[in-house]
Amino acid sequence: MSHDRKPSGTWAPLPAPRHRAWEEASRGKNLDVATPYDPAASYTLGEVIMHPRFGPGIVQGVKESGKIYVVFEDDTRVLAHGRK
């Protein structure tokens, strides 16, 4: 008797968990009109940006020190802005 059993049904990996802040921040936003991210540009609260590595994000905080808090689908990150 063999103990090698084949799984029944179809197995698929679970989708990546969505960051709760992303769900709230992206609600009602048009992600198709995202501004390409550029550290030299300045951004405003609520603006939708497109980061080349992280994808679409929504600006959730702006600091005077040249940093912005951006919520992405997988995490919240601090990015530079207004750098000349």
C-alpha positions, 0 to 999 in steps of 0.5 A: 500500500502506497502512502503517496496520495494525490491531492483532490481538487484544484490547488491554487496559491492564495492571493497576496493579502491586501494592506488594509490601509490600501483598501481605505486609501484607494477607495474612490480613487482613479488609479488610471490617472496616476502621476509618475513618481519623481523624487524632484516633484512635489506631491499633495495629500491624496494624490495618486502616484505611480512608482516604477517598482511599487506600482500605484500609491496614494499619498497619505502624509506630507512632511516639510523635510522632503518626505511623503508617506505613500500607501501601496497595495502591500505596504506603506512607505516613506519616499522623497519628494521636492528634491532639487 
